[in-house]
């Protein structure tokens, strides 16, 4: 897979779940699947960073996203957080391939697409099944986790 596609897709994951993408990138860097050594994003491979993002991802998936009052992913603070996550993760993928700037831009674009596309996907499916959000939220979790693993486990 080209790093261009990988950077966009990991950004897309960040648009679906803010902390799933950096957790996946951290694990990939930790296992050597993603080379961030000698780059400004080398901290992504650090054990402490890995666990911070992993715990944040678990909290987001198990607690935050399932609450009715968690707010819209399209609200400015949440949207910005998803874009920042996409930028960070896209840049890490790009840095591993020697093009941090391209990864940064593609990660941001992926995050915007994931945020808006994920919102529409979830809203339409919830309406289609009669307003039950939890099954669709769990489906979205599975898609985000599966896509993140698939992206970071592929050579770039």
C-alpha positions in Angstrom: 0.0 0.0 0.0 1.3 3.4 -0.8 2.0 5.7 2.1 -0.3 8.3 0.6 -3.2 6.0 0.9 -2.1 4.8 4.3 -1.8 8.4 5.6 -5.3 9.3 4.3 -6.8 6.1 5.8 -5.3 6.5 9.2 -6.6 10.1 9.2 -10.0 8.6 8.2 -9.8 6.4 11.3 -9.0 9.5 13.4 -12.2 11.0 12.0 -14.2 8.0 13.2 -12.5 7.6 16.6 -10.1 10.3 17.7 -7.8 8.1 19.8 -8.0 4.8 17.9 -5.7 6.1 15.2 -2.8 7.2 17.5 -3.1 4.1 19.5 -2.8 2.0 16.3 0.2 4.1 15.1 1.8 3.8 18.5 1.5 0.0 18.5 2.8 -0.1 14.9 5.8 2.0 15.8 6.4 -0.1 19.0 6.4 -3.3 16.9 8.5 -1.8 14.2 5.8 -1.9 11.5 6.1 1.8 11.2 9.5 3.4 11.3 9.4 6.7 13.2 12.9 6.5 14.6 15.0 9.6 13.9 11.9 11.7 13.1 10.1 14.4 15.1 7.5 11.7 15.8 9.8 9.2 17.4 7.8 9.7 20.7 5.0 7.7 19.1 7.0 4.6 19.7 7.6 5.3 23.4 5.9 2.9 25.8 4.3 5.8 27.8 2.8 7.3 24.7 1.6 4.0 23.5 -0.3 3.4 26.8 -1.7 6.9 27.1 -3.2 6.6 23.6 -4.4 3.0 24.2 -6.2 4.0 27.4 -7.7 7.1 25.8 -8.9 4.9 22.9 -10.5 2.4 25.2 -12.1 5.2 27.2 -13.5 6.8 24.1 -14.8 3.5 22.7 -16.3 2.1 25.9 -17.5 5.2 27.7 -17.4 8.5 25.8 -18.9 7.6 22.5 -21.8 5.6 23.9 -23.2 8.5 26.0 -26.1 10.4 24.6 -24.7 13.7 25.8 -21.2 13.3 24.4 -21.9 15.9 21.8 -21.6 15.9 18.0 -18.3 15.0 16.4 -19.0 17.9 14.1 -18.8 20.5 16.9 -15.7 22.6 16.7 -13.8 21.2 19.6 -14.4 17.5 18.7 -13.9 18.2 15.0 -10.6 19.9 15.7 -9.5 17.1 17.9 -10.1 14.6 15.2 -8.2 16.7 12.7 -5.2 17.1 15.1 -5.3 13.3 15.6 -5.4 12.7 11.8 -2.5 15.2 11.3 -0.4 13.4 13.9 -1.0 10.0 12.6 -0.8 10.9 8.9 2.5 12.7 9.7 3.8 9.5 11.4 3.0 7.4 8.4 4.5 10.0 6.1 7.6 10.3 8.3 8.2 6.6 8.1 8.2 6.9 4.3 10.4 10.1 4.3 7.6 12.5 3.6 6.2 14.0 6.8 4.5 17.0 5.1 2.5 14.9 2.6 1.5 12.5 5.4 0.4 15.5 7.5 -1.8 16.9 4.8 -3.3 13.5 3.8 -4.0 12.7 7.5 -5.9 16.0 7.9 -7.9 15.4 4.8 -8.7 11.8 5.9 -9.8 13.1 9.3 -12.2 15.5 7.7 -13.6 12.7 5.5 -13.8 10.3 8.4 -15.6 12.8 10.6 -18.2 13.9 8.1 -18.5 10.5 6.4 -18.7 8.7 9.7 -21.4 11.0 10.9 -23.5 10.5 7.8 -22.9 6.7 7.9 -24.0 6.4 11.5 -27.0 8.8 11.3 -28.4 7.0 8.2 -28.0 3.5 9.6 -29.5 4.6 13.0 -32.5 5.9 11.1 -32.7 2.8 9.0 -32.9 0.5 12.0 -35.4 2.5 13.9 -33.3 4.9 16.0 -31.2 2.4 17.9 -27.7 3.9 18.1 -25.8 1.4 20.1 -25.5 -1.3 17.5 -24.4 1.2 14.9 -21.9 2.7 17.3 -20.4 -0.8 17.9 -20.3 -1.3 14.2 -18.4 1.9 13.7 -16.0 0.9 16.5 -15.3 -2.4 14.7 -14.7 -0.6 11.4 -12.4 2.0 13.0 -10.3 -0.7 14.9 -10.2 -3.1 11.9 -9.3 -0.4 9.4 -6.6 1.0 11.8 -5.0 -2.4 12.2 -5.2 -3.1 8.5 -3.5 0.2 7.6 -0.7 0.1 10.2 0.1 -3.6 9.6 0.7 -3.1 5.9 4.2 -2.2 4.5 4.3 1.4 3.3 
